[in-house]
Each structure stands twice: as structure tokens, then as C-alpha cells.
């Protein structure tokens, strides 16, 4: 928790040298992290844990029902709320984010069912995970699909090695945070690959290349909170002019480096490692909780590095909800 607070404080402080004219994000970030910590702490109180998981299961079922309607009914709810004639990729944005929330919750729901599902705990958990596999492939949000696959692998690893897996997975995430601006340009430089990819992923690669180059201009303290929003440069993606950074770099690690520098990246990595060690100690004898923690970290870690801006309020809230649900499983061993 101390590392998270230190990271948040540094991010807020970085607004002092940001070129972005509005600094509303700094107090908003401080507030939502503070409220998120209060919420997560209250949710995992021994007297509230069953209620937390019950509320999480209810939200999970309602979200699954609504997403199924959208997935198999040609987006009736979102089409009704959008202006006529909007392209599908815009209409699919909202349910796509809904699937992201669903993928964030599913590991704790499956783990909770393995603890409190009674004689049907294994079939119920398997059914929840199968439902997640179906919904994660909808709405053309491939980051959700890949995130779910990685989450499933990590969930299995956490179940098999509850003392080792949380620390190892968070250490890998921390290593990527530190290495991202140096490794990314080496992995994604093949022009043939870029031409063959869908436009959305080709654009991501171009954005990441641009941001990696800009990180080198201010590597120690970064360009400041929300500096991504101040970028006005244009780049070419498959022959089409594109904003070099459309609001955010579509990579949490690169956004942390670009806006808060090595100091911010170091604090973020420290928080991940400290959190992983804490989870390994707390859940070393609780397979369900360890599996849920590993699945959540792996899924959200990938999605964060391929899709959304890390300071988006709904995204931060989603991570705190997932953390609260995972913590609530720790009341007893599976």
C-alpha cells in the first residue's frame, strides 16, 4: 500500500511540469485512489467478505446477461443509445469495455465459487470460466481475448503453485514496466508484420515507437501527468495520417515512463513486487485466492498494456473492485 501511495503522490506531483494546460486529473487521481483503498479495505473485512462476494456475483451475473444480449442480438442496447449510422467499431466500444470489466471480475468469481460453491463448486467455477471464454471473444476487442487467455493460464498456475505464482507473475509484470521502452522497439520493427496487422494494432505499434522515442527526451522524471494529451504530432499508419498519441499511448507501462519517467516506473515496479510478495504470503495455503489473484493480475496486466489509458477513472475503479473481490476469498482455504 505504501508503494502505491508513493507512486500516486509522484504521479500527482508530475503535473507540476506537465505541458497539458488542465490539471484536474491530479486531484481526481488522488481522490479515486484514496476512495479505492478505503473501499477495498472495507470489502475484505471479515464481517463483510461474504457480502462482498455475493454482491460481486450478482454484478457478474447481471453484466453477463447484458453482454450476452449485446453479443448475440446485434448490439440492440447500444445501437438504441447511439446516433443512427455510427460504424460498428464505435458502437462496440461500450460493450467491449463491459467485457474488460467482466474479465477483471471473473477470476475472483471463479475462485469464490471454488470456496463457497458446496458440492457443485467445481462445475460452477468451470461454467463461469467457460462463459468468460465465450464473452471475451466478442465485440472485436482482441486485447480482452488475449487477456482472458493469459488470465486462464495464470489462474491454473496460481492453483498449482499458490505460494510461488503470485510473486512470480507480479515480478514479471514489474520487469515489463521497467523494460517496456527498451524492449518494445526491438520486438515490433518488422515492416511486413505492421502491414499485415489490422489497422488498430498497426496504429498501436506506431504509437509505441513514437512514445519510446519521446521517453528518451526526459527519461528521469517524464513529461508530466497527462502529457500524452498535449501531443499534437501526426504519424503515418498504413498510409493514413494518425495522431501520434491519441489521448494515451495504449500502454500503461509506456504511459508511466512517458509521463512520470524512471522514478514513476520504479515506484510502479516496486509496488507490483511488494504486492506480489504480500499475496504469496497471504494466499500461500489458499489455492482459490492465489489462483484468483494470478488470473486477475495477468489479464489486467496485458489489457492495461494494450488498450486503455492508465489514469481513466473507470479503469482504476475496475482494478480496485477486482482487488476487493480477490481479497474477499482469503477468509478460508479451498
LOFILO-611802 format. One record per residue (C-alpha): residue number from 1; residue in one letter; z, x, y. Coordinates in Angstrom, 3 decimals. Layout:
> NUM, A, Z, X, Y;
...
# end
This chain:
> 1, X, 0.000, 0.000, 0.000;
> 2, X, 0.815, 2.844, 2.395;
> 3, X, -2.630, 4.358, 1.848;
> 4, X, -4.289, 1.000, 2.555;
> 5, X, -2.278, 0.619, 5.754;
> 6, X, -3.138, 4.175, 6.817;
> 7, X, -6.829, 3.544, 6.124;
> 8, X, -6.734, 0.280, 8.076;
> 9, X, -4.972, 1.975, 11.001;
> 10, X, -7.616, 4.713, 11.124;
> 11, X, -10.454, 2.181, 10.997;
> 12, X, -8.892, 0.234, 13.856;
> 13, X, -8.366, 3.446, 15.845;
> 14, X, -12.022, 4.427, 15.347;
> 15, X, -13.048, 1.525, 17.568;
> 16, X, -11.962, 3.763, 20.465;
> 17, X, -15.106, 5.906, 20.104;
> 18, X, -17.490, 3.260, 18.810;
> 19, X, -20.730, 2.623, 20.731;
> 20, X, -20.553, -1.072, 19.847;
> 21, X, -19.574, -2.960, 23.009;
> 22, X, -17.357, -5.604, 21.390;
> 23, X, -14.108, -4.546, 19.734;
> 24, X, -12.957, -7.890, 18.347;
> 25, X, -13.375, -6.589, 14.797;
> 26, X, -10.441, -4.189, 15.163;
> 27, X, -7.689, -6.811, 15.716;
> 28, X, -9.394, -9.147, 13.222;
> 29, X, -9.321, -6.434, 10.565;
> 30, X, -5.680, -5.593, 11.247;
> 31, X, -4.735, -9.267, 11.064;
> 32, X, -6.614, -10.118, 7.877;
> 33, X, -5.287, -7.053, 6.022;
> 34, X, -1.737, -7.891, 7.098;
> 35, X, -2.099, -11.522, 6.034;
> 36, X, -3.806, -10.452, 2.806;
> 37, X, -0.908, -8.192, 1.867;
> 38, X, 1.585, -10.972, 2.606;
> 39, X, -0.462, -13.438, 0.538;
> 40, X, -0.857, -11.071, -2.421;
> 41, X, 2.848, -10.171, -2.381;
> 42, X, 3.866, -13.837, -2.342;
> 43, X, 1.350, -14.757, -5.047;
> 44, X, 2.748, -12.246, -7.550;
> 45, X, 6.388, -13.162, -7.009;
> 46, X, 7.844, -14.007, -10.459;
> 47, X, 8.577, -17.568, -9.338;
> 48, X, 5.023, -18.085, -8.098;
> 49, X, 2.885, -16.340, -10.701;
> 50, X, 2.202, -19.357, -12.889;
> 51, X, 1.319, -21.403, -9.816;
> 52, X, -0.963, -18.613, -8.604;
> 53, X, -2.913, -18.563, -11.856;
> 54, X, -3.021, -22.377, -12.030;
> 55, X, -4.445, -22.530, -8.514;
> 56, X, -6.879, -19.736, -9.355;
> 57, X, -8.060, -21.546, -12.485;
> 58, X, -8.550, -24.787, -10.545;
> 59, X, -10.584, -22.967, -7.864;
> 60, X, -12.562, -21.182, -10.581;
> 61, X, -13.494, -24.466, -12.291;
> 62, X, -14.486, -26.185, -9.046;
> 63, X, -16.586, -23.190, -7.989;
> 64, X, -18.234, -23.043, -11.432;
> 65, X, -19.095, -26.752, -11.221;
> 66, X, -20.651, -26.436, -7.761;
> 67, X, -22.574, -23.282, -8.655;
> 68, X, -23.914, -24.936, -11.806;
> 69, X, -25.218, -27.856, -9.724;
> 70, X, -26.978, -25.425, -7.394;
> 71, X, -28.308, -23.224, -10.202;
> 72, X, -29.722, -25.936, -12.419;
> 73, X, -30.544, -28.579, -9.809;
> 74, X, -32.759, -26.556, -7.435;
> 75, X, -30.056, -25.941, -4.823;
> 76, X, -29.547, -29.588, -3.782;
> 77, X, -26.346, -28.994, -1.797;
> 78, X, -27.616, -26.016, 0.168;
> 79, X, -31.063, -27.492, 0.761;
> 80, X, -29.410, -30.593, 2.200;
> 81, X, -27.403, -28.446, 4.626;
> 82, X, -30.299, -26.169, 5.686;
> 83, X, -33.228, -26.953, 8.020;
> 84, X, -36.346, -28.022, 6.166;
> 85, X, -38.841, -25.317, 5.307;
> 86, X, -36.463, -22.387, 5.062;
> 87, X, -37.560, -19.815, 2.448;
> 88, X, -35.696, -19.769, -0.843;
> 89, X, -34.159, -16.334, -0.263;
> 90, X, -32.301, -17.652, 2.783;
> 91, X, -31.188, -20.847, 1.047;
> 92, X, -29.956, -18.794, -1.913;
> 93, X, -27.701, -16.702, 0.325;
> 94, X, -24.724, -19.059, 0.301;
> 95, X, -24.620, -19.751, -3.458;
> 96, X, -25.252, -16.044, -4.016;
> 97, X, -22.078, -15.258, -2.103;
> 98, X, -20.372, -18.007, -4.098;
> 99, X, -21.309, -16.175, -7.290;
> 100, X, -19.837, -12.992, -5.812;
> 101, X, -16.509, -14.791, -5.340;
> 102, X, -16.841, -16.190, -8.873;
> 103, X, -17.463, -12.704, -10.292;
> 104, X, -14.449, -11.402, -8.369;
> 105, X, -12.170, -14.052, -9.912;
> 106, X, -13.431, -14.222, -13.465;
> 107, X, -11.658, -11.141, -14.839;
> 108, X, -8.220, -12.364, -13.809;
> 109, X, -9.027, -15.858, -15.115;
> 110, X, -10.098, -14.438, -18.490;
> 111, X, -7.017, -12.223, -18.578;
> 112, X, -4.767, -15.149, -17.672;
> 113, X, -6.263, -17.256, -20.448;
> 114, X, -5.591, -14.433, -22.887;
> 115, X, -1.923, -14.558, -21.851;
> 116, X, -1.313, -18.286, -21.458;
> 117, X, -4.126, -19.854, -23.482;
> 118, X, -1.993, -20.501, -26.552;
> 119, X, -3.813, -20.706, -29.873;
> 120, X, -7.110, -21.187, -28.058;
> 121, X, -6.665, -18.186, -25.776;
> 122, X, -9.455, -16.049, -27.256;
> 123, X, -12.100, -18.838, -27.352;
> 124, X, -11.150, -19.995, -23.841;
> 125, X, -11.382, -16.472, -22.416;
> 126, X, -14.707, -15.917, -24.209;
> 127, X, -16.041, -19.219, -22.833;
> 128, X, -15.056, -18.220, -19.285;
> 129, X, -16.765, -14.848, -19.650;
> 130, X, -19.908, -16.447, -21.101;
> 131, X, -20.009, -18.888, -18.191;
> 132, X, -19.719, -15.920, -15.865;
> 133, X, -22.618, -14.188, -17.595;
> 134, X, -24.821, -17.237, -17.022;
> 135, X, -23.921, -17.792, -13.365;
> 136, X, -24.058, -14.096, -12.487;
> 137, X, -27.790, -14.102, -13.204;
> 138, X, -28.595, -16.929, -10.782;
> 139, X, -29.962, -17.001, -7.215;
> 140, X, -31.775, -13.637, -7.419;
> 141, X, -28.706, -11.632, -6.385;
> 142, X, -29.131, -8.700, -8.735;
> 143, X, -26.027, -6.949, -7.412;
> 144, X, -23.983, -9.819, -8.879;
> 145, X, -25.728, -9.433, -12.225;
> 146, X, -25.216, -5.672, -12.408;
> 147, X, -21.674, -6.021, -11.083;
> 148, X, -20.866, -8.531, -13.798;
> 149, X, -22.268, -6.223, -16.493;
> 150, X, -20.197, -3.291, -15.244;
> 151, X, -17.161, -5.563, -14.955;
> 152, X, -17.584, -6.675, -18.569;
> 153, X, -17.731, -3.076, -19.778;
> 154, X, -14.666, -2.156, -17.704;
> 155, X, -12.787, -5.267, -18.893;
> 156, X, -13.350, -4.171, -22.500;
> 157, X, -12.294, -0.609, -21.675;
> 158, X, -9.132, -1.853, -19.968;
> 159, X, -8.226, -3.923, -23.026;
> 160, X, -8.789, -0.971, -25.350;
> 161, X, -7.002, 1.641, -23.210;
> 162, X, -4.636, -0.151, -20.786;
> 163, X, -2.775, 2.989, -19.729;
> 164, X, -5.843, 5.151, -19.116;
> 165, X, -8.570, 2.789, -17.943;
> 166, X, -7.247, 1.628, -14.529;
> 167, X, -6.560, 5.180, -13.362;
> 168, X, -9.905, 6.484, -14.646;
> 169, X, -12.019, 3.666, -13.195;
> 170, X, -10.394, 3.863, -9.765;
> 171, X, -10.742, 7.660, -9.827;
> 172, X, -14.480, 7.221, -10.463;
> 173, X, -14.680, 4.769, -7.569;
> 174, X, -12.819, 7.218, -5.326;
> 175, X, -15.156, 10.031, -6.348;
> 176, X, -18.161, 7.917, -5.369;
> 177, X, -16.624, 7.128, -1.974;
> 178, X, -16.329, 10.859, -1.298;
> 179, X, -19.685, 11.858, -2.791;
> 180, X, -21.914, 8.968, -1.672;
> 181, X, -23.578, 10.560, 1.399;
> 182, X, -24.349, 13.744, -0.545;
> 183, X, -25.436, 12.251, -3.880;
> 184, X, -27.373, 9.191, -2.674;
> 185, X, -30.290, 11.152, -1.148;
> 186, X, -30.666, 13.105, -4.401;
> 187, X, -30.839, 10.000, -6.590;
> 188, X, -33.271, 7.866, -4.622;
> 189, X, -36.058, 10.088, -3.357;
> 190, X, -38.911, 9.232, -5.745;
> 191, X, -41.679, 7.519, -3.677;
> 192, X, -43.102, 5.858, -6.801;
> 193, X, -39.740, 4.262, -7.515;
> 194, X, -39.472, 2.925, -3.971;
> 195, X, -42.979, 1.415, -4.141;
> 196, X, -42.223, -0.250, -7.481;
> 197, X, -38.941, -1.835, -6.408;
> 198, X, -38.610, -5.304, -4.875;
> 199, X, -38.605, -5.177, -1.080;
> 200, X, -34.858, -5.890, -0.783;
> 201, X, -33.947, -2.859, -2.898;
> 202, X, -36.591, -0.631, -1.321;
> 203, X, -35.091, -1.565, 2.052;
> 204, X, -31.631, -0.615, 0.822;
> 205, X, -32.856, 2.821, -0.212;
> 206, X, -34.492, 3.375, 3.171;
> 207, X, -31.329, 2.227, 4.956;
> 208, X, -29.159, 4.517, 2.834;
> 209, X, -31.418, 7.504, 3.573;
> 210, X, -31.223, 6.792, 7.306;
> 211, X, -27.427, 6.377, 7.261;
> 212, X, -26.893, 9.547, 5.234;
> 213, X, -28.800, 11.478, 7.881;
> 214, X, -26.754, 9.906, 10.678;
> 215, X, -23.460, 10.677, 8.917;
> 216, X, -24.211, 14.382, 9.368;
> 217, X, -24.161, 13.894, 13.168;
> 218, X, -20.446, 13.010, 13.190;
> 219, X, -19.044, 13.841, 9.737;
> 220, X, -15.353, 14.227, 10.549;
> 221, X, -14.383, 11.080, 12.433;
> 222, X, -17.551, 8.999, 12.168;
> 223, X, -19.334, 6.998, 14.838;
> 224, X, -16.586, 4.382, 15.168;
> 225, X, -15.875, 0.879, 13.876;
> 226, X, -18.942, -1.395, 13.959;
> 227, X, -21.223, 1.471, 14.985;
> 228, X, -23.627, 0.095, 12.378;
> 229, X, -24.136, -2.941, 14.612;
> 230, X, -25.200, -0.725, 17.510;
> 231, X, -28.118, 0.914, 15.675;
> 232, X, -31.424, -0.183, 17.232;
> 233, X, -33.789, 2.203, 15.386;
> 234, X, -36.589, 0.877, 13.197;
> 235, X, -37.818, 2.324, 9.889;
> 236, X, -40.822, 1.639, 7.656;
> 237, X, -40.212, -0.052, 4.299;
> 238, X, -43.259, -0.579, 2.102;
> 239, X, -45.405, -0.799, 5.230;
> 240, X, -43.154, -3.269, 7.052;
> 241, X, -41.043, -2.379, 10.132;
> 242, X, -37.361, -2.906, 9.361;
> 243, X, -34.121, -2.376, 11.267;
> 244, X, -32.660, 0.959, 10.191;
> 245, X, -29.238, -0.676, 9.792;
> 246, X, -29.304, -4.498, 9.762;
> 247, X, -25.638, -5.101, 10.782;
> 248, X, -24.293, -2.894, 7.964;
> 249, X, -25.683, -0.286, 5.516;
> 250, X, -25.302, -2.456, 2.372;
> 251, X, -22.950, 0.199, 1.001;
> 252, X, -19.204, 0.234, 1.541;
> 253, X, -18.946, 3.973, 0.907;
> 254, X, -21.705, 4.866, 3.354;
> 255, X, -20.357, 2.442, 5.940;
> 256, X, -16.917, 4.051, 5.692;
> 257, X, -18.447, 7.501, 6.161;
> 258, X, -20.778, 6.431, 8.964;
> 259, X, -18.114, 4.614, 10.973;
> 260, X, -14.875, 6.476, 10.105;
> 261, X, -16.034, 9.874, 8.809;
> 262, X, -14.392, 12.135, 6.278;
> 263, X, -10.943, 11.056, 7.443;
> 264, X, -11.674, 7.421, 6.614;
> 265, X, -13.397, 8.288, 3.334;
> 266, X, -10.470, 10.494, 2.331;
> 267, X, -7.939, 7.760, 3.065;
> 268, X, -10.042, 5.207, 1.165;
> 269, X, -10.297, 7.528, -1.845;
> 270, X, -6.572, 8.259, -1.680;
> 271, X, -5.841, 4.532, -1.681;
> 272, X, -8.032, 3.988, -4.737;
> 273, X, -6.431, 6.828, -6.700;
> 274, X, -2.904, 5.759, -5.760;
> 275, X, -3.695, 2.166, -6.640;
> 276, X, -5.181, 3.153, -9.988;
> 277, X, -2.145, 5.218, -10.947;
> 278, X, 0.130, 2.338, -9.954;
> 279, X, -1.902, -0.104, -12.058;
> 280, X, -1.816, 2.216, -15.067;
> 281, X, 1.963, 2.437, -14.854;
> 282, X, 2.450, -1.291, -14.279;
> 283, X, -0.043, -2.525, -16.895;
> 284, X, 0.181, 0.232, -19.494;
> 285, X, 1.630, -2.229, -22.013;
> 286, X, -0.233, -5.303, -20.779;
> 287, X, -3.774, -5.342, -22.121;
> 288, X, -4.770, -8.572, -20.387;
> 289, X, -3.662, -7.389, -16.950;
> 290, X, -5.213, -3.934, -17.395;
> 291, X, -8.489, -5.478, -18.544;
> 292, X, -8.498, -7.869, -15.587;
> 293, X, -7.766, -5.060, -13.135;
> 294, X, -10.522, -2.846, -14.539;
> 295, X, -13.101, -5.634, -14.605;
> 296, X, -12.298, -6.589, -11.017;
> 297, X, -12.445, -3.038, -9.681;
> 298, X, -15.701, -2.192, -11.444;
> 299, X, -17.503, -5.414, -10.488;
> 300, X, -16.389, -5.450, -6.864;
> 301, X, -16.881, -1.705, -6.547;
> 302, X, -20.550, -1.975, -7.426;
> 303, X, -21.190, -5.102, -5.346;
> 304, X, -19.462, -3.505, -2.352;
> 305, X, -21.812, -0.526, -2.622;
> 306, X, -24.964, -2.595, -2.892;
> 307, X, -24.575, -5.720, -0.782;
> 308, X, -22.092, -6.711, 1.874;
> 309, X, -20.501, -5.218, 4.966;
> 310, X, -17.044, -3.966, 4.093;
> 311, X, -15.389, -5.499, 7.189;
> 312, X, -16.680, -9.050, 6.590;
> 313, X, -13.709, -11.392, 6.627;
> 314, X, -14.720, -13.481, 3.605;
> 315, X, -15.282, -10.308, 1.590;
> 316, X, -11.868, -8.849, 2.420;
> 317, X, -10.251, -12.214, 1.628;
> 318, X, -12.086, -12.318, -1.715;
> 319, X, -10.681, -8.915, -2.667;
> 320, X, -7.142, -9.985, -1.799;
> 321, X, -7.496, -13.214, -3.813;
> 322, X, -8.752, -11.209, -6.797;
> 323, X, -5.873, -8.738, -6.417;
> 324, X, -3.336, -11.571, -6.290;
> 325, X, -4.741, -13.149, -9.455;
> 326, X, -4.688, -9.830, -11.298;
> 327, X, -1.104, -9.176, -10.219;
> 328, X, -0.039, -12.600, -11.403;
> 329, X, -0.927, -11.735, -15.009;
> 330, X, 1.681, -9.000, -15.126;
> 331, X, 4.547, -11.402, -15.868;
> 332, X, 4.269, -10.838, -19.611;
> 333, X, 2.316, -8.778, -22.097;
> 334, X, -0.583, -10.124, -24.112;
# end
